[in-house]
Every structure is written in C-alpha cells, then in structure tokens.
Amino acid sequence: MVVVEAYAELARRVLAGPARLGRTRLVAVDGPSGAGKSRFAAHLADALAAAPGGARPPVVHTDDLLDGWDDQLTFWSRLDEQVLAPLRAGRPGAYRRYSWVRRCFLPRAVPVPAAPVLILEGVSAARAVVRPELTLAVFVTAPASLRLTRAVARDGPEILPELRRWHAGERAHFAVDDTAARADLVVDGAPNLPHDAERYYVRIR
C-alpha cells in the first residue's frame, strides 16, 4: 500500500519515541545510493525543528566518515568510537569529515551534540548492529536506473567504475542485512503521486 504522509507527523512520532542511545533518539535513514536519503533526512530535520518542543537535530552523513570508496561498510568502528559511543554515555561526540577531493580526513572536528534527536543518513545506517538503539529505521528506495542517473548527474561520469562497484556492495549488504524488511518505514524516493515533497513523503510500507 502506498500512502502520502506528513513529515510533521513523523517528527511527532520520533519525539514521542524512546531514547535508546543514551538520552538521544537515533533515527537511521538508510537505502541505496541516489535513492533520496539526504533529501528525506533534510526534510525530517526541518519538521523536527518546527515541531512543538522540538529543535533542529544534528545530521551525520556516513559518506563523511568513509576513508574513500573502499571503506563502504568498514567505516562503522570509526562512527561508533567517535559519535555513537560518546552519545551512548550522554556526552557529545565529534568526527573528522573526509574530503573526497583531497582524499583525506580534514583536521577540524565536526561536533555532534548529545541532542534529543540525531539523524544518521547513509548506506548501512540502519545495519543490524545498531537496530537495538534506533528510535526509527527508515529505508529509502528508488529504481536502479534513476539512482544511477542521479549519482552521475551529481558527481560526474568519471565515477562510473567506482559507482558500479559501490552498487554491487550495497546490494550484497542489503541482502545479508535484510535492511528493508526490518525497517520501520520504507519510503519511495521517486514517487509518482502528486504531493508537496517538502512537507510530505510517500510511504511504501
């Protein structure tokens, strides 16, 4: 069943949910490359900022923690040590952002406050190891051909060899992890239903 739902209502659901990562409600926005995860995370952050008693949550993009293309799934220990473990203990975290242009981590640390909500966006953000600490797991999906077109338009055709290898890694991970089936919410990242995309999203399941 396909349903149009409001980000505002989802924000209220998140804020009413339990904090399972220390005092923080962790929302994971997972799904394959080019599906629309970043857009969904941004709109949910806007809705949380506008919610009664809410505030704009920090958004951590897993792409910023990867040590290049070959670190697609193995970055997790870095994320856990620098961000999740401190929040688990009620302390702020911090991480160094990877520069895909310079191909190294930048020296300045990005702070992650121990906020009421943290949005973690990126491939494998809702992986099995973190599920017990999630307040909400979202899986955003879209047709493979469209996702490829979006990625090339964003980053240029020169990334195609790496991107195809990346897509193969995604497929293998999602199959083993059973991510979509275990998500609380599956979202259509390329919906045909008419709607205000800044205020509403299309739920598949």
Secondary structure, DSSP 4 states (H G I P E B T S, - for coil): --EEEEHHHHHHHHHHSPP-BTTBEEEEEE--TTSSHHHHHHHHHHHHHHSTT--PPPEEEGGGG--SGGGTTTTHHHHIIIIIHHHHTT--EEEEEEETTTTEEEEEEEEE---SEEEEESTTTT-GGGGGGEEEEEEEE--HHHHHHHHHHHH-GGGHHHHHHHHHHHHHHHHHHTHHHH-SEEEESS--S---TTTEEEE--
